[in-house]
Each structure stands twice: as C-alpha cells, then as structure tokens.
Amino acid sequence: MGYKMHPHCFFLALLALLVSLATATTTNNVPGTWKPTDGINLNATEIGEWAVSENNKNATNKLVFETVISARTSFYESGTLYLLVVAAKDESLPNPTGKYKTEVLDKDGGPRELIAFFKIEGVETNI
C-alpha cells in the first residue's frame, strides 16, 4: 500500500521549503534594506567628500571634509542610497570639528543627488 500525500500537505511542505530558502538568503542587496558598511570603504569616503562639497555650493560657511564616522547603504533600482555621518570643520571658525548627517543617492548611470545634509547636535555618531 503506497503513501498518498494530500494536496494541502504538499502545499504546506512547499511553503516550508520556500520560507527556509527565503530566510537563508542574504539581505545584502534587497531594495530598501539598510546595510552597515564593513569599515569605512573608499566609496563611502568619496561620497562623504562629495556631499560636503555639494553642501558648500549653497552654504555661507564652507566646510572642510575630514572623515566618515559611520555609513550605511541601501540598494534601489535607480542606484545606491548612502546614509553617512561625516566629520567636517568650518574653515572660517576656530571651533572643533562638527558632525553632519548626510544622505546621498548615487544613481546608476546618472548624477548623484544630495538628499539631506545637516549638523548633528550632541553626541550622536551612529545612524
């Protein structure tokens, strides 16, 4: 006498397999998922320098880029979204280095877009 699987059991087994495969796959390049960078890579540094430079085009106080403190990326169909905390110094003031949060869309095949750039008050350094 052979074993006969009921249709709903087959569906549940298939669903369990799909769930296990979905949880086993990495979420590194899932659109809309933020991923911390492993260390500060050269691309994040380049994006941070560009963001400070772009901000300076419309600012009265010019900033000098120093370093990227923390970085996260999120991938989209149109490119990579960077969320950075950068250290920069106001070149016209003797004040210490300030921390700034910036968001940049690095479009695939298109120009970069500065979405946000603002000074962080207090001790916040992570994003």
Residue pairs with C-beta under 8 A, 6 or more apart in sequence:
27 33
27 35
28 35
29 75
30 75
31 74
31 75
31 76
31 77
32 74
32 76
33 74
33 75
34 72
34 73
34 74
34 83
35 72
35 73
35 74
35 75
36 70
36 71
36 72
37 44
37 71
37 72
37 73
40 67
40 68
40 70
40 71
41 71
44 68
44 71
44 73
44 82
44 84
45 67
45 68
47 82
47 84
47 104
47 106
47 112
48 65
48 67
48 68
48 71
48 84
48 86
48 102
49 65
50 104
50 112
51 84
51 86
51 102
51 104
51 114
51 117
52 63
52 64
52 65
52 86
52 88
52 100
52 102
53 65
54 112
54 114
54 117
55 63
55 100
55 102
55 114
55 117
56 62
56 63
61 90
61 91
61 92
61 93
62 90
62 91
62 92
63 88
63 89
63 90
63 91
63 98
63 100
64 88
64 89
64 90
64 91
65 86
65 88
66 86
66 87
66 88
66 89
66 97
67 86
67 87
68 84
68 85
68 86
68 87
69 84
69 85
69 86
69 87
69 99
69 125
70 84
70 85
70 125
70 126
70 127
71 82
71 83
71 84
71 85
71 127
72 82
72 83
72 84
72 127
73 80
73 81
73 82
73 83
74 80
74 81
74 83
75 81
76 105
78 105
78 107
78 108
78 110
79 105
79 106
79 107
79 108
79 110
80 105
80 106
80 108
81 103
81 104
81 105
81 106
81 115
82 102
82 103
82 104
82 105
82 106
83 101
83 102
83 103
83 127
84 101
84 102
84 103
84 104
84 127
85 99
85 100
85 101
85 102
85 120
85 124
85 125
85 126
85 127
86 99
86 100
86 102
87 97
87 98
87 99
87 100
88 97
88 98
88 100
89 95
89 96
89 97
89 98
90 98
98 119
98 120
99 119
99 120
99 124
99 125
100 117
100 118
100 119
100 120
101 116
101 117
101 118
101 120
101 127
102 114
102 116
102 117
102 118
103 114
103 115
103 116
103 117
104 112
104 113
104 114
104 115
105 112
105 113
105 115
106 112
107 113
